[in-house]
């Protein structure tokens, strides 16, 4: 399993229906579970992004499908970044020339 940071911004539609944001977060978690991914953290934030989530998924394809599925509903725009934990970093460092 791989880790991903999902950076989320509300669209105009998402802002108009912001009172449903917690319900949508629960739906995102259910969507992730259905696709074999796990949402470790989901936080509403101040600044450049409205929400940040840490997701664990099987691979890049699963993580991308989850982000696109969420964005398709029209309430959010997402950016998904691959992330590495300490074990992954050890493996990466061991492969350095």
N, C-alpha and C positions, 0 to 999 in steps of 0.2 A: 504494500500500500504506500501511496505517496501523499505528501502534504501539499496543500495549495492555499494561498491567501487570495480570497475573493474580495475585491474592492468594489463597493456598490454605491451608486448615486441614484437618487430618486428622479424619475422623469416628471414632467409636468403632471401627467396622469397620477403618478405616485404621490405627488405633493397634494393634489386635490383630494386624494383618498387616504391621507396620512394616518387618519384615525384607525385604519385597518392594518397598520404596519406590523403590529405584533402578531396578528392573525396570519399575515403573509409570511412572517418569519417562521411561524409554526408550519405553514404549508411548505416552505422551502426545506425545512428539516425533514418533513415527510417525503418530499420529492427526492431528497438525497438518499434517504433510507431505501426507498423503492428502487433507486438506481444502483444500490450497493455502496453508496458513499456514506460518510458520517460527518455531521457538522459538530466540530469540537467546541467552537466558540462563535457567537454572533453578537456583535456589539454595535450600538448606535454611537456615532462619533461626531465631534465638532471638527470643522476644518474642510479639507479638500474632498473627503468622502463622507457620505451619510451613514454608511454601515460598513463594517469590516467583519469578514468571517474566515475562520480557519476550518478547512475541510480536508478530510482524508478520503482519497478515492483510489481505485485500482490502478488507474493510469491517466495520462493526459486526455485520452479520448473520453473517458467517463467524466472527468472534471469539466471538460469543455461542454459536453452534452448537458450537464447540470446547469452550468452558467447560461447556456443558450436557452434552456427550458425556462429558467427564471426570467430572462430578458424577454422572451417571446410573449409573456403575459402583459408587457407594456408598462409596468410600474417601476422598473429599474433598468439601469444600464450597468453592465459588469465589466470588470477587468480581472482576469485570473492569472496568477503568477505561481509558478512552481516554487516550492520552499523545501529546505533540507534541514533535518534534525541533526543532532550531534553524531549519531551513527552514520548517517549518509555522508556527513562532512569528513569523517574519518576515512571512509571508503574513497571519497574523492581525493583527499590528500595523499592516500597511499598510492594512487595512480599517477601522481605528478612525476614529471621527469626530473 
